[in-house]
Amino acid sequence: MTSFSIWIPGKPTPQGSKKGFVINGRAVLVDASEGNKAWRAHVTQRIKEHEEYIRYKGPVHVTVSFYMEKAKSNKKKFMIQKPDIDKLCRSVLDAMTDAEVIEDDSRVVSLTAYKNWETDDMCPGVFIHIYQKEDDA
Protein backbone atom coordinates (compact mmCIF):
# COMPACT_ATOMS: atom_id res chain seq x y z
CA MET A 1 0.00 0.00 0.00
CA THR A 2 1.53 3.31 -1.06
CA SER A 3 1.00 6.53 0.83
CA PHE A 4 1.80 10.22 0.54
CA SER A 5 1.94 12.75 3.40
CA ILE A 6 2.59 16.47 3.33
CA TRP A 7 2.39 19.44 5.70
CA ILE A 8 1.38 22.71 4.01
CA PRO A 9 1.61 25.86 6.13
CA GLY A 10 -0.69 28.78 5.41
CA LYS A 11 -4.19 30.00 6.12
CA PRO A 12 -6.69 27.34 4.98
CA THR A 13 -9.60 28.88 3.10
CA PRO A 14 -12.91 27.26 2.19
CA GLN A 15 -14.37 26.69 -1.24
CA GLY A 16 -17.97 26.19 -2.12
CA SER A 17 -20.16 29.24 -1.87
CA LYS A 18 -20.47 31.26 -5.05
CA LYS A 19 -21.63 34.79 -5.81
CA GLY A 20 -23.51 35.42 -9.03
CA PHE A 21 -23.38 38.52 -11.19
CA VAL A 22 -24.82 39.48 -14.55
CA ILE A 23 -22.28 41.14 -16.83
CA ASN A 24 -23.30 42.14 -20.36
CA GLY A 25 -26.30 39.83 -20.14
CA ARG A 26 -24.23 36.78 -19.06
CA ALA A 27 -24.36 35.12 -15.68
CA VAL A 28 -20.93 34.95 -14.03
CA LEU A 29 -20.18 32.90 -10.91
CA VAL A 30 -17.21 33.71 -8.69
CA ASP A 31 -15.92 32.09 -5.51
CA ALA A 32 -17.26 33.96 -2.49
CA SER A 33 -14.31 32.97 -0.31
CA GLU A 34 -11.62 35.59 -0.30
CA GLY A 35 -8.16 34.13 -0.77
CA ASN A 36 -9.31 30.69 -1.91
CA LYS A 37 -7.74 30.93 -5.35
CA ALA A 38 -4.32 31.73 -3.82
CA TRP A 39 -4.66 29.02 -1.14
CA ARG A 40 -5.63 26.38 -3.67
CA ALA A 41 -2.73 27.35 -5.96
CA HIS A 42 -0.36 27.21 -2.96
CA VAL A 43 -1.55 23.71 -1.99
CA THR A 44 -1.30 22.53 -5.61
CA GLN A 45 2.25 23.84 -5.98
CA ARG A 46 3.46 22.40 -2.67
CA ILE A 47 2.09 18.96 -3.60
CA LYS A 48 3.76 19.04 -7.03
CA GLU A 49 7.10 20.03 -5.48
CA HIS A 50 7.04 17.34 -2.80
CA GLU A 51 9.85 14.79 -3.07
CA GLU A 52 7.47 11.86 -2.59
CA TYR A 53 4.98 13.08 -5.22
CA ILE A 54 3.19 10.21 -6.93
CA ARG A 55 -0.01 9.94 -8.97
CA TYR A 56 -2.82 7.74 -7.74
CA LYS A 57 -5.08 6.25 -10.39
CA GLY A 58 -7.44 4.14 -8.29
CA PRO A 59 -9.43 4.59 -5.10
CA VAL A 60 -7.77 6.48 -2.24
CA HIS A 61 -8.40 7.33 1.39
CA VAL A 62 -7.58 10.89 2.40
CA THR A 63 -7.05 12.30 5.87
CA VAL A 64 -6.82 16.06 6.28
CA SER A 65 -6.05 17.90 9.51
CA PHE A 66 -6.61 21.64 9.35
CA TYR A 67 -4.98 23.96 11.87
CA MET A 68 -6.68 27.32 12.11
CA GLU A 69 -5.48 30.59 13.59
CA LYS A 70 -6.85 31.17 17.08
CA ALA A 71 -7.56 34.58 18.55
CA LYS A 72 -5.92 35.01 21.96
CA SER A 73 -9.29 35.95 23.42
CA ASN A 74 -10.87 32.69 22.23
CA LYS A 75 -11.13 30.14 25.05
CA LYS A 76 -13.13 27.47 23.19
CA LYS A 77 -11.55 24.02 23.15
CA PHE A 78 -12.91 23.06 19.72
CA MET A 79 -12.83 25.05 16.49
CA ILE A 80 -16.62 25.23 16.07
CA GLN A 81 -16.99 28.37 13.99
CA LYS A 82 -16.61 29.06 10.29
CA PRO A 83 -15.15 28.03 7.96
CA ASP A 84 -17.11 24.80 7.54
CA ILE A 85 -14.97 21.67 7.42
CA ASP A 86 -16.63 20.35 4.26
CA LYS A 87 -15.76 23.53 2.37
CA LEU A 88 -12.17 23.38 3.62
CA CYS A 89 -11.99 19.78 2.36
CA ARG A 90 -13.46 20.74 -1.01
CA SER A 91 -10.70 23.28 -1.53
CA VAL A 92 -7.92 20.79 -0.68
CA LEU A 93 -9.43 17.94 -2.73
CA ASP A 94 -9.72 20.21 -5.77
CA ALA A 95 -6.10 21.32 -5.27
CA MET A 96 -5.06 17.64 -5.15
CA THR A 97 -6.85 17.14 -8.47
CA ASP A 98 -5.16 20.26 -9.91
CA ALA A 99 -1.80 18.82 -8.78
CA GLU A 100 -2.73 15.53 -10.47
CA VAL A 101 -1.86 13.53 -7.36
CA ILE A 102 -5.35 12.07 -7.87
CA GLU A 103 -7.15 11.86 -11.21
CA ASP A 104 -10.33 13.35 -9.80
CA ASP A 105 -11.78 13.88 -6.34
CA SER A 106 -14.36 11.22 -7.22
CA ARG A 107 -11.48 8.75 -6.60
CA VAL A 108 -11.64 9.57 -2.88
CA VAL A 109 -13.65 6.68 -1.42
CA SER A 110 -13.15 7.66 2.22
CA LEU A 111 -12.30 10.94 3.86
CA THR A 112 -11.37 11.76 7.43
CA ALA A 113 -11.18 15.44 8.35
CA TYR A 114 -10.22 17.36 11.47
CA LYS A 115 -10.46 21.07 12.21
CA ASN A 116 -8.18 22.17 15.04
CA TRP A 117 -6.82 25.30 16.58
CA GLU A 118 -3.19 26.09 15.93
CA THR A 119 -0.92 25.08 18.82
CA ASP A 120 2.58 25.92 19.99
CA ASP A 121 3.74 23.00 17.81
CA MET A 122 1.46 23.55 14.78
CA CYS A 123 1.05 26.83 12.93
CA PRO A 124 -1.95 27.39 10.64
CA GLY A 125 -2.02 25.04 7.67
CA VAL A 126 -3.10 21.56 6.62
CA PHE A 127 -1.62 18.10 6.97
CA ILE A 128 -2.66 15.78 4.13
CA HIS A 129 -2.25 12.00 4.11
CA ILE A 130 -3.29 9.92 1.08
CA TYR A 131 -3.11 6.19 0.78
CA GLN A 132 -4.07 3.83 -1.99
CA LYS A 133 -7.04 1.55 -1.36
CA GLU A 134 -6.95 -1.91 -2.85
CA ASP A 135 -9.05 -2.02 -6.01
CA ASP A 136 -10.56 -5.53 -6.15
CA ALA A 137 -12.21 -5.05 -9.55
TORDODO-835435 format. One record per residue: x, y, z of N, C-alpha, C in turn. Coordinates in steps of 0.2 Angstrom, whole numbers, padded with zeros to 4 digits, always signed. Example, Ala and Ser with C-alpha at 12.3 -4.5 7.8 and 13.67 -1.06 7.14 Angstrom:
# residues 2
+0066-0028+0039+0062-0022+0039+0066-0016+0039
+0064-0011+0035+0068-0005+0036+0064+0000+0039
This chain:
# residues 137
+0004-0006+0000+0000+0000+0000+0004+0006+0000
+0004+0010-0005+0008+0017-0005+0004+0022-0002
+0008+0027+0001+0005+0033+0004+0009+0039+0003
+0006+0045+0004+0009+0051+0003+0007+0056+0008
+0011+0059+0012+0010+0064+0017+0013+0070+0016
+0010+0076+0017+0013+0082+0017+0010+0087+0022
+0014+0092+0024+0012+0097+0029+0012+0103+0024
+0007+0107+0024+0007+0114+0020+0005+0119+0025
+0010+0124+0026+0008+0129+0031+0004+0135+0027
+0000+0139+0030-0003+0144+0027-0010+0144+0030
-0014+0149+0028-0021+0150+0031-0026+0146+0026
-0029+0140+0029-0033+0137+0025-0040+0141+0024
-0042+0141+0017-0048+0144+0015-0053+0140+0012
-0059+0141+0014-0065+0136+0011-0066+0138+0004
-0069+0133+0001-0072+0133-0006-0079+0131-0006
-0083+0134-0010-0090+0131-0011-0095+0136-0012
-0096+0141-0008-0101+0146-0009-0099+0150-0015
-0104+0152-0019-0102+0156-0025-0107+0163-0025
-0104+0168-0028-0108+0174-0029-0110+0174-0036
-0116+0176-0038-0118+0177-0045-0118+0184-0047
-0116+0186-0053-0117+0193-0056-0119+0192-0063
-0122+0197-0066-0124+0197-0073-0120+0203-0076
-0116+0201-0081-0111+0206-0084-0113+0205-0092
-0115+0211-0095-0117+0211-0102-0121+0205-0104
-0126+0204-0099-0132+0199-0101-0130+0192-0099
-0123+0191-0097-0121+0184-0095-0120+0183-0088
-0123+0177-0085-0122+0176-0078-0115+0174-0077
-0112+0176-0072-0105+0175-0070-0105+0173-0063
-0102+0167-0061-0101+0165-0055-0094+0165-0052
-0093+0168-0046-0086+0169-0043-0086+0166-0036
-0080+0163-0034-0080+0160-0028-0081+0166-0022
-0085+0165-0018-0086+0170-0012-0081+0170-0007
-0077+0165-0007-0072+0165-0002-0065+0169-0004
-0064+0174+0000-0058+0178-0002-0052+0174+0000
-0047+0174-0005-0041+0171-0004-0041+0163-0006
-0046+0161-0008-0047+0153-0010-0042+0152-0016
-0042+0156-0021-0039+0155-0027-0031+0154-0025
-0029+0159-0021-0022+0159-0019-0020+0153-0015
-0024+0151-0010-0023+0145-0006-0023+0139-0010
-0028+0138-0014-0028+0132-0018-0022+0131-0023
-0020+0137-0026-0014+0137-0030-0008+0135-0026
-0007+0138-0019-0002+0136-0015-0002+0129-0013
-0007+0126-0012-0008+0119-0010-0006+0114-0016
-0008+0116-0022-0007+0113-0028+0001+0113-0029
+0004+0119-0029+0011+0119-0030+0015+0115-0025
+0014+0116-0019+0017+0112-0013+0017+0104-0014
+0011+0102-0017+0010+0095-0018+0015+0093-0024
+0015+0097-0029+0019+0095-0035+0026+0095-0034
+0028+0100-0029+0036+0100-0027+0038+0095-0022
+0033+0091-0019+0035+0087-0014+0039+0081-0017
+0045+0079-0013+0049+0074-0015+0046+0067-0016
+0041+0066-0013+0037+0059-0013+0031+0059-0017
+0031+0065-0022+0025+0065-0026+0024+0059-0030
+0018+0057-0030+0016+0051-0035+0009+0052-0037
+0007+0049-0042+0000+0050-0045-0004+0043-0043
-0010+0044-0040-0014+0039-0039-0019+0038-0044
-0020+0032-0047-0025+0031-0052-0032+0028-0049
-0031+0024-0044-0037+0021-0041-0040+0024-0035
-0044+0020-0031-0047+0023-0026-0042+0025-0020
-0043+0030-0017-0039+0032-0011-0043+0034-0005
-0039+0034+0001-0042+0037+0007-0038+0043+0008
-0041+0048+0010-0038+0054+0012-0040+0057+0019
-0034+0058+0023-0035+0061+0029-0032+0069+0029
-0036+0073+0031-0034+0080+0031-0035+0083+0038
-0030+0086+0041-0030+0090+0048-0029+0097+0047
-0034+0101+0048-0033+0108+0047-0031+0111+0053
-0027+0116+0053-0025+0120+0059-0026+0127+0058
-0031+0130+0062-0033+0137+0061-0031+0142+0066
-0030+0148+0064-0027+0153+0068-0032+0154+0074
-0030+0155+0080-0034+0156+0085-0033+0163+0088
-0038+0166+0089-0038+0173+0093-0036+0172+0100
-0032+0176+0103-0030+0175+0110-0035+0175+0115
-0041+0179+0113-0046+0180+0117-0051+0174+0117
-0050+0169+0112-0054+0163+0111-0052+0158+0116
-0057+0156+0120-0056+0151+0125-0059+0144+0124
-0062+0144+0118-0066+0137+0116-0061+0132+0114
-0062+0126+0117-0058+0120+0116-0058+0118+0108
-0064+0118+0105-0065+0115+0099-0066+0121+0094
-0063+0120+0088-0064+0125+0082-0071+0124+0079
-0076+0127+0082-0083+0126+0080-0086+0132+0076
-0082+0137+0074-0085+0142+0070-0083+0141+0063
-0085+0146+0059-0083+0145+0051-0076+0146+0051
-0073+0143+0046-0076+0140+0040-0078+0133+0041
-0083+0131+0037-0086+0124+0038-0080+0119+0035
-0080+0113+0039-0075+0108+0037-0076+0105+0030
-0082+0105+0028-0083+0102+0021-0081+0106+0016
-0081+0113+0017-0079+0118+0012-0071+0118+0012
-0068+0117+0018-0061+0117+0018-0058+0111+0014
-0062+0105+0015-0060+0099+0012-0061+0100+0004
-0066+0103+0002-0067+0104-0005-0062+0107-0008
-0059+0113-0005-0053+0116-0008-0047+0112-0008
-0046+0108-0003-0040+0104-0003-0040+0098-0008
-0046+0095-0009-0047+0090-0014-0047+0092-0021
-0049+0098-0022-0049+0101-0029-0041+0103-0030
-0038+0105-0025-0030+0107-0026-0027+0100-0028
-0029+0095-0024-0025+0088-0026-0027+0086-0033
-0033+0087-0035-0034+0086-0042-0030+0090-0047
-0030+0097-0045-0026+0101-0050-0018+0099-0050
-0016+0096-0044-0009+0094-0044-0008+0087-0047
-0014+0084-0049-0014+0078-0052-0011+0072-0048
-0011+0073-0041-0009+0068-0037-0015+0062-0037
-0021+0065-0038-0027+0060-0039-0030+0062-0046
-0033+0058-0050-0036+0059-0056-0042+0064-0055
-0046+0063-0050-0052+0067-0049-0054+0066-0042
-0057+0070-0039-0059+0069-0032-0064+0064-0031
-0067+0062-0036-0072+0056-0036-0068+0050-0034
-0061+0050-0035-0057+0044-0033-0057+0043-0025
-0059+0048-0022-0058+0048-0014-0064+0044-0012
-0063+0038-0009-0068+0033-0007-0069+0034+0000
-0065+0037+0004-0066+0038+0011-0062+0044+0013
-0064+0048+0017-0061+0055+0019-0062+0056+0027
-0057+0057+0030-0057+0059+0037-0054+0066+0038
-0058+0070+0041-0056+0077+0042-0056+0080+0049
-0051+0084+0051-0051+0087+0057-0050+0094+0057
-0053+0098+0061-0052+0105+0061-0050+0107+0068
-0044+0110+0069-0041+0111+0075-0039+0118+0076
-0037+0120+0082-0034+0127+0083-0027+0125+0082
-0023+0131+0080-0016+0130+0080-0013+0129+0087
-0008+0127+0088-0005+0125+0094+0002+0128+0094
+0006+0127+0100+0013+0130+0100+0017+0126+0095
+0015+0119+0094+0019+0115+0089+0016+0115+0082
+0010+0118+0081+0007+0118+0074+0005+0125+0072
+0008+0128+0067+0005+0134+0065-0001+0133+0060
-0004+0138+0058-0010+0137+0053-0007+0133+0047
-0012+0129+0044-0010+0125+0038-0014+0119+0038
-0012+0114+0034-0016+0108+0033-0010+0102+0032
-0012+0097+0036-0008+0091+0035-0012+0086+0031
-0010+0083+0025-0013+0079+0021-0010+0072+0021
-0014+0067+0021-0011+0060+0021-0016+0056+0016
-0013+0053+0011-0016+0050+0005-0014+0043+0005
-0018+0038+0005-0016+0031+0004-0020+0027-0001
-0017+0023-0005-0020+0019-0010-0025+0014-0007
-0031+0013-0009-0035+0008-0007-0034+0002-0012
-0035-0004-0010-0035-0010-0014-0041-0010-0019
-0040-0010-0025-0045-0010-0030-0046-0017-0032
-0052-0020-0030-0053-0028-0031-0056-0029-0038
-0058-0024-0041-0061-0025-0048-0056-0027-0053
